[in-house]
Amino acid sequence: MTIRILPAVGDPDAARSLSGLLGQLPGVEPSAPVGDSTLLLDTLASLAATSLEELPEVVLVHERIGPAPALELIREIALRFPAVGVVLVTADAGPALYSAAMDAGARGIAGIPLSYDELAARVQGAAQWATGVRRHLGGGGDPLAAGPGGQLVAVAGAKGGVGTTVTAVQLALAARAAGRKVALVDLDLQSGDIASYLDVQFRRSIADLAQISDISPRVLQDAVFTHQTGLGLLLAPGEGERGEEVTDGTARQVIGALRSRFELVVVDCGTQMTSAGAAAVEIADIALLVTTPDVVAVRAAKRMVRLWDRLQIRKAEETVTVVNRHTRSAEIQPQLVQRATGTSVARTAIPAGFKELQPAVDSGRMQDLDAKSAVKQALWGLAGELGLVAAAPPGGGRRAAHR
């Protein structure tokens, strides 16, 4: 059997050294090294989208890969691509790091300076493990666990009151109505309203997962509330101060666990950019920024986009802005929002509809919003435009991010 290997090495000298040694191993097919964690995850996702069999058997992660820490990267690979064996390449091969790497999901450690025999043994062991997992998955395992996991949509607000939560909830409901298995996550950690919008009283929250290093299916099941609509809800903590417990590492791990079990994960990031929300925006397949067509909100959207760019969270051209409470008479139209923010603007603008929304909001029955509601029709049309439902409704289109 040929063992396909994908090295992830940021340092050019280390990449050349590793590639040279891999070229000497019998029965292996090394790919060109990828230079950072984002490119590695994108590459694996692209391969897995074609077929499980397209994934490499082994990924070698160098300790200084960047920008994500190596152990966090290994954990995400293990969660999203369980049929790939990961080996950490590090100068510190001591017992403490070995234990941490195994907890993260690595199948072995190769010490620097690399030796032929050690590298061959670690690659062979990881490949055998990956082959066994694929055989198990091919025999009727959970299909969601076999690929890169479900689609991730992060919804953030330019400022408070622009309709971020309504947007996230309705997109999730639209996808659920189309038959998809959907999780809705409230990462507005201090003031999340999803529980109120859907009339939920549930004592578990995402904060309960913050101190858990290995989120098993049972642990996740205990934290996720199954709503009457069929949505899986992971709520913000009832005590706002507990939001500080949810770090970017927690968000990545929790989202990874959800993606392995749901076809679609919609995250309400709120309007305050916490480290957890930033992580969700960074790894999202689709990042939505909700604004209203007024000067204050558009300026806030522009600041948010620039913040994401400065912190290397997300580029403007990779962000889709949604204009909420749109009217034809407004001075600020979607084209102006696009020029001001440098983002793609969704073709579907959401009309102003306070009167039709208010009864559903006050009763906590957002799922019962009238099907004739112009707001609901627009948001479900947006779900079609973004590709969250199988087919867009009349007037819908392909994903705005691909325009």
VENWO-V734032 format. One record per backbone hydrogen bond with DSSP energy under -0.5 kcal/mol. CO is the residue of the C=O (numbers start at 1). NH is the residue of the N-H. Records with the same first field share a line. If there is no record, write none. Layout:
CO = NH ; NH
This chain:
2 = 4
3 = 29
4 = 57 ; 58
5 = 7 ; 31
6 = 60
7 = 9 ; 34
8 = 62
11 = 15
12 = 16
13 = 17
14 = 18
15 = 19
16 = 20
17 = 21
18 = 22
19 = 23
21 = 24 ; 25
22 = 25
25 = 28
27 = 3
29 = 5
34 = 9
36 = 40
37 = 41
38 = 42
39 = 43
40 = 44
41 = 45
42 = 46
43 = 47
44 = 48
45 = 49
46 = 50
47 = 50 ; 51
51 = 54
52 = 55
57 = 85
58 = 6
59 = 61 ; 87
60 = 8 ; 62
61 = 89
62 = 65
63 = 70
66 = 37
68 = 66
69 = 73
70 = 74
71 = 75
72 = 76
73 = 77
74 = 78
75 = 79
76 = 80
77 = 81
81 = 84
84 = 86
85 = 59
86 = 107 ; 108
87 = 61
88 = 90 ; 110
89 = 63
90 = 112
91 = 93
94 = 98
95 = 99
96 = 100
97 = 101
98 = 102
99 = 103
100 = 104
101 = 105 ; 106
108 = 88
109 = 111
110 = 90
115 = 119
116 = 120
117 = 121
118 = 122
119 = 123
120 = 124
121 = 125
122 = 126
123 = 127
124 = 128
125 = 129
126 = 130
127 = 131
128 = 132
129 = 133
130 = 134
131 = 135
132 = 136
133 = 137
134 = 138
135 = 139
136 = 139 ; 141
137 = 140 ; 141
142 = 145
143 = 146 ; 147
145 = 82
151 = 265
152 = 285 ; 286
153 = 267
154 = 156 ; 288
155 = 269 ; 270
156 = 290
159 = 162
163 = 167
164 = 168
165 = 169
166 = 170
167 = 171
168 = 172
169 = 173
170 = 174
171 = 175
172 = 176
173 = 177
174 = 178
175 = 180
176 = 179
180 = 182
181 = 263 ; 264
182 = 232
183 = 266
184 = 234
185 = 187 ; 268
187 = 189
188 = 192
193 = 197
194 = 198
195 = 200
196 = 199
197 = 366
200 = 202
205 = 208
206 = 209
207 = 210
209 = 212
211 = 213
214 = 216
216 = 220
217 = 221
218 = 222
219 = 223
220 = 224
223 = 225
225 = 227 ; 233
227 = 230
231 = 227 ; 233
232 = 184
233 = 225 ; 235
234 = 186
235 = 206
238 = 240
239 = 242
240 = 243
241 = 244
242 = 245
243 = 246
245 = 247
247 = 251
248 = 252
249 = 253
250 = 254
251 = 255
252 = 256
253 = 257
254 = 258
255 = 259
256 = 260
258 = 261 ; 262
259 = 150
262 = 150
263 = 151
264 = 183
265 = 153 ; 267
266 = 185 ; 268
267 = 155 ; 269
268 = 187
270 = 157
271 = 273
272 = 274
274 = 278
275 = 279
276 = 280
277 = 281
278 = 282
279 = 283
280 = 284
286 = 154 ; 288
287 = 320
288 = 156 ; 290
289 = 322
290 = 158
291 = 324
292 = 294
294 = 298
295 = 299
296 = 300
297 = 301
298 = 302
299 = 303
300 = 304
301 = 305
302 = 306
303 = 307
304 = 308
305 = 309
306 = 310
307 = 311
308 = 313 ; 314
309 = 312
315 = 318
316 = 319 ; 344
318 = 287
319 = 321 ; 344
320 = 289
321 = 323 ; 346
322 = 291 ; 324
323 = 350
324 = 293
326 = 352
327 = 330
331 = 333
333 = 336 ; 337
334 = 338
335 = 339
336 = 340
337 = 341
338 = 342
344 = 321
347 = 349
349 = 351
350 = 326
351 = 325
353 = 357
354 = 358
355 = 359
357 = 361
358 = 362
359 = 363
360 = 364 ; 365
361 = 364
365 = 368
366 = 369
370 = 373
373 = 377
374 = 378
375 = 379
376 = 380
377 = 381
378 = 382
379 = 383
380 = 384
381 = 385
382 = 386
383 = 388 ; 389
384 = 387
393 = 396
399 = 402
400 = 403
